[in-house]
Amino acid sequence: MTEPARVSFELNEEMLGLINKEFSIQQLVDRLAQAISGKKAEEMESIARDIFTRYGIDWIRRSRQLGEEYPDRTYGVLKEAIDSTGGELWFPLLPQRVLEIAYLAIQDMEFLPVIENNPRRLVYRIDDCQVLPAIREECGEEVANRLPCRHACLSAAHTLFQDLDFAGVLIEMESTTNQNGYCQFVVTRT
């Protein structure tokens, strides 16, 4: 008799490594530094917004794609829960999983701090962002203080909900690392 295959409850390390390699923070910040070199402040803002927005869109889509290609037991249980409630738990469980994959792949964190998770709101936070210090080091304090990385996080969230055909959500950045020591995002069903 053969032993049944064991399925891990943990996210696949190979998947996280692929995302990390494709969406390297250092490569992103190097691209920003090169693009804004010698530019005026107003030009820098526009260039940074474009770079980080495109990054956020591509990063969340790739995270979602690989999350489907590398399912784990937790994902199976999550889908069972969604199905057993007639789809009621779709929000926030499915988007939260994709966000966890995305952030755990590029940030040095063991878990994505989820502050609130219920059928009305999803609130998550990035406590120790790796992007902002890299921007500060490569591009200087003035560029870092503009928090251009917020465009990646916000465009990722907007893209995720748009791609999941989930209209009727409001996505806000409630706290920023510059002011609060962490970035916090709130997704509210409207």
C-alpha positions in Angstrom: 0.0 0.0 0.0 1.4 3.4 -0.9 1.4 6.2 1.5 -0.7 9.2 0.4 1.2 12.2 -0.8 1.6 14.9 1.8 0.7 18.4 0.9 2.4 21.2 2.7 0.4 24.0 4.4 3.3 26.3 3.8 3.8 28.5 0.7 6.2 26.9 -1.8 9.7 28.2 -1.4 10.5 27.8 -5.1 7.5 30.0 -6.0 8.6 32.7 -3.5 12.1 32.5 -4.9 10.9 32.9 -8.5 8.9 36.0 -7.6 11.8 37.4 -5.6 14.1 37.0 -8.5 11.7 38.5 -11.0 10.8 41.4 -8.8 14.0 42.1 -7.0 13.8 45.2 -4.9 17.4 46.1 -5.7 16.8 45.9 -9.4 13.7 48.1 -9.0 15.5 50.7 -7.1 18.5 50.7 -9.5 16.0 51.2 -12.4 14.5 54.2 -10.5 17.9 55.7 -9.7 19.0 55.5 -13.3 15.7 56.9 -14.6 15.6 59.9 -12.3 19.3 60.8 -12.6 19.6 64.5 -13.5 15.9 65.1 -13.6 13.9 67.9 -11.9 11.8 67.1 -8.9 8.5 67.2 -10.8 9.9 64.9 -13.5 11.2 62.6 -10.8 7.7 62.2 -9.2 6.1 61.3 -12.6 8.9 58.8 -13.5 8.8 57.2 -10.1 5.0 56.8 -10.2 5.2 55.2 -13.6 8.0 52.8 -12.6 6.4 51.7 -9.3 2.9 51.5 -10.7 4.0 49.1 -13.5 6.0 47.1 -11.0 3.0 46.8 -8.7 0.7 45.6 -11.5 3.2 43.0 -12.9 4.2 41.9 -9.4 0.7 41.1 -8.1 -0.3 39.4 -11.4 2.7 37.2 -11.3 2.1 36.4 -7.6 -1.5 35.4 -8.4 -0.5 33.3 -11.4 2.2 31.4 -9.4 -0.1 31.0 -6.5 -2.4 29.1 -8.7 0.4 27.0 -10.2 1.9 26.2 -6.7 -1.2 25.4 -4.6 -0.7 24.3 -1.0 -3.0 22.6 1.5 -3.9 26.0 3.1 -5.2 27.2 -0.3 -7.2 24.0 -0.7 -8.8 24.5 2.7 -9.4 28.2 1.9 -11.2 27.2 -1.4 -13.3 24.6 0.4 -14.4 27.3 2.9 -15.3 29.7 0.1 -17.3 27.0 -1.7 -19.0 25.8 1.5 -20.3 29.4 2.1 -21.5 29.9 -1.4 -18.6 32.3 -2.1 -19.3 34.4 1.0 -15.8 34.2 2.3 -14.2 35.0 -1.1 -13.6 38.4 0.3 -11.2 38.7 2.1 -9.7 35.2 2.0 -8.7 34.9 -1.6 -7.2 38.4 -2.0 -5.4 38.0 1.3 -3.6 34.9 0.1 -2.4 36.6 -3.1 -1.2 39.6 -1.1 0.7 37.3 1.3 2.4 35.5 -1.6 3.4 38.8 -3.1 4.8 40.4 0.0 6.4 37.3 1.5 8.3 36.8 -1.8 10.0 40.3 -1.9 10.1 41.4 1.7 12.1 39.9 4.6 9.1 38.9 6.7 7.7 35.6 8.0 4.1 36.6 7.6 2.0 39.5 6.4 0.5 41.3 9.4 -3.3 41.2 8.9 -4.9 43.6 11.3 -8.5 43.0 10.3 -10.0 40.3 8.2 -13.8 40.0 7.9 -16.5 40.1 5.2 -16.4 43.9 5.3 -12.7 44.9 5.6 -9.2 43.6 5.0 -6.5 45.6 6.7 -2.9 44.6 6.3 0.4 46.3 7.2 4.1 46.3 6.1 6.1 46.8 9.3 9.6 46.7 8.0 9.6 47.5 4.4 12.8 46.7 2.5 12.0 49.1 -0.4 12.1 52.5 1.3 15.6 52.1 2.9 16.9 50.9 -0.6 15.4 54.1 -2.2 16.9 56.2 0.6 20.3 54.6 0.0 20.3 54.7 -3.8 18.3 57.9 -4.5 18.6 60.0 -1.4 16.4 61.3 1.4 14.4 63.7 -0.8 13.2 61.0 -3.1 12.5 58.6 -0.3 10.5 61.2 1.6 8.1 61.3 -1.4 7.4 57.7 -0.8 7.3 56.6 -4.5 7.0 52.9 -3.4 3.4 53.6 -2.3 2.5 53.4 -6.0 3.6 49.8 -6.2 1.5 48.7 -3.2 -1.5 50.7 -4.2 -1.4 49.6 -7.9 -0.9 46.0 -6.8 -4.1 46.1 -4.6 -6.2 47.9 -7.2 -5.0 45.5 -9.9 -5.7 42.4 -7.8 -9.3 43.4 -7.1 -9.8 44.5 -10.7 -8.4 41.2 -12.1 -10.6 39.2 -9.6 -13.6 41.1 -11.0 -14.4 42.4 -7.6 -15.9 45.9 -8.0 -17.1 47.7 -5.0 -14.0 48.0 -2.9 -12.3 51.1 -1.6 -8.5 50.8 -1.2 -6.8 53.3 1.0 -3.3 53.8 2.4 -4.1 54.6 6.0 -0.5 54.9 7.4 2.9 55.5 5.9 6.4 54.5 7.1 7.5 58.1 7.0 4.8 59.1 9.5 3.9 56.0 11.4 6.9 53.6 11.0 4.8 51.2 8.9 2.5 51.3 5.9 -1.0 50.1 6.4 -3.6 49.4 3.7 -7.4 49.2 4.1 -9.7 47.5 1.6 -13.3 48.1 2.4 -16.3 46.6 0.6 -18.7 49.3 -0.5 
